[in-house]
Amino acid sequence: PWPSRDNYLTGLLADIGQGTAVTLRYIHGTETLEREFTIQQAPRDMLSAAKYKNEKLGLTVKDLTYEVRAALRLKPEEPAVVVTKVEQGTPAALARINAYELIRAVDGTSVDNVATLEKLIAEAQQAQKDSVRVTVEWMGKTRLADLKFDAKGPAGGLLNSLLQGR
């Protein structure tokens, strides 16, 4: 839902290399100007953002990056992580958490990056909680989702459940 920064120009700059000085000649109005620049590392984007994957919950999230914040019109200081994948039949899917939604908080504690989310989930599991309440946002609308640690979807899928009368 947001544009990738992978394009011809970023590929070319990566090939030239970080720290390399280049001279750029360009036209501005009626003048031809020349300036020297040094290639620098770009800020993290969705492809390179920090990631947290919890296989048991079936949830993968990444830190918010500049292009996601721009696409969603979020301020730089707004805390959240973006859901990048939810596995079918897992606790995250049963909690109806969807890809591209934002996770803003866990049990009322703000989530500003993937490390915070991982820590809050680990603490809840160590405290032997059955679930955590996750504040989820999509397109400016917030809702609460109960993410149960031991929730399981029907074995063999919905069709098998219906055929077996479960």
TORPA-298556 format. One line per field, with one value per residue (C-alpha): residue number from 1; x, y, z. Coordinates in steps of 0.2 Angstrom, whole numbers. Each point is the difference from the previous one (the first is absolute). Example, Ala and Ser with C-alpha at 12.3 -4.5 7.8 and 13.67 -1.06 7.14 Angstrom:
REM residues 2
i: [1|2]
east: [62|6]
north: [-22|17]
up: [39|-3]
This chain:
REM residues 166
i: [1|2|3|4|5|6|7|8|9|10|11|12|13|14|15|16|17|18|19|20|21|22|23|24|25|26|27|28|29|30|31|32|33|34|35|36|37|38|39|40|41|42|43|44|45|46|47|48|49|50|51|52|53|54|55|56|57|58|59|60|61|62|63|64|65|66|67|68|69|70|71|72|73|74|75|76|77|78|79|80|81|82|83|84|85|86|87|88|89|90|91|92|93|94|95|96|97|98|99|100|101|102|103|104|105|106|107|108|109|110|111|112|113|114|115|116|117|118|119|120|121|122|123|124|125|126|127|128|129|130|131|132|133|134|135|136|137|138|139|140|141|142|143|144|145|146|147|148|149|150|151|152|153|154|155|156|157|158|159|160|161|162|163|164|165|166]
east: [0|15|13|17|16|7|3|13|7|2|7|13|5|2|11|11|1|-3|13|5|1|-9|-1|-18|-3|-17|-11|-9|-10|12|16|10|6|13|0|10|-10|5|-11|-8|-10|-18|-12|-7|-15|-12|12|13|-10|2|-12|-7|-8|-9|-4|-11|-11|1|5|13|3|12|5|-8|11|0|-10|-13|-2|-2|-13|-10|3|8|11|17|-2|-17|3|-5|6|-7|-7|9|-7|-13|0|-17|-7|11|-4|4|-13|-13|2|-4|17|3|16|3|-9|9|3|0|0|1|-11|0|19|5|10|13|10|2|11|-13|-13|11|4|-18|-6|15|-5|-18|5|12|-14|-10|-14|-12|-1|5|-12|7|-5|-1|-3|-5|-3|-2|-12|6|-7|6|4|3|16|-1|16|-8|-14|-1|-10|-10|12|0|-9|-18|-5|6|-9|-16|2|4|-15|11]
north: [0|12|2|-9|10|-13|8|3|15|-8|-15|11|9|-17|-6|16|-3|9|14|3|18|3|16|4|11|6|14|12|13|5|-4|-15|-3|-12|-6|-14|-12|-15|-15|-4|-15|3|-2|-17|-5|-14|-12|3|5|-9|-16|-10|-17|-11|-17|-5|15|0|18|10|19|13|17|15|7|17|-6|-9|16|11|-12|-1|19|-5|12|-5|-2|-10|-17|-16|-15|-6|-18|-8|-17|-11|-19|-8|-10|8|11|16|-6|-5|17|7|10|4|4|19|4|9|-6|15|-8|-17|0|19|2|9|-9|11|-14|-19|-2|8|-12|-15|5|3|-17|-9|8|-5|-18|0|6|-15|11|-8|15|18|14|8|17|-1|14|0|16|10|-11|-9|-16|-12|-19|-13|-10|-17|-9|-18|4|-13|0|-16|-14|-4|16|6|-13|-15|7|2|-18|-7|10|11]
up: [0|0|-13|1|-1|-11|-17|-13|9|17|-8|-9|16|9|-14|1|19|16|4|-18|-5|-17|-10|-7|-14|-2|-9|11|-10|-13|9|0|18|7|19|9|11|11|-1|17|7|-2|15|2|-11|1|-8|13|15|17|0|14|-4|13|-8|14|-2|-19|0|-9|3|-6|6|-8|-13|-9|-15|11|11|-16|-8|16|5|17|10|3|19|-2|8|-9|-10|-16|-3|-15|1|9|-2|-2|15|12|16|-10|-14|13|8|-17|-2|-18|-10|-2|17|13|17|12|17|10|16|0|-2|-15|-14|-8|-9|-3|15|12|-7|2|18|5|-8|9|17|-2|-4|15|11|-7|-7|-11|-12|-3|-6|-16|-6|-19|-12|-18|-10|16|8|16|8|13|-4|13|-6|9|2|-1|-12|-14|-16|-4|-4|-19|-4|-1|-13|11|15|-9|-8|18|8|11]
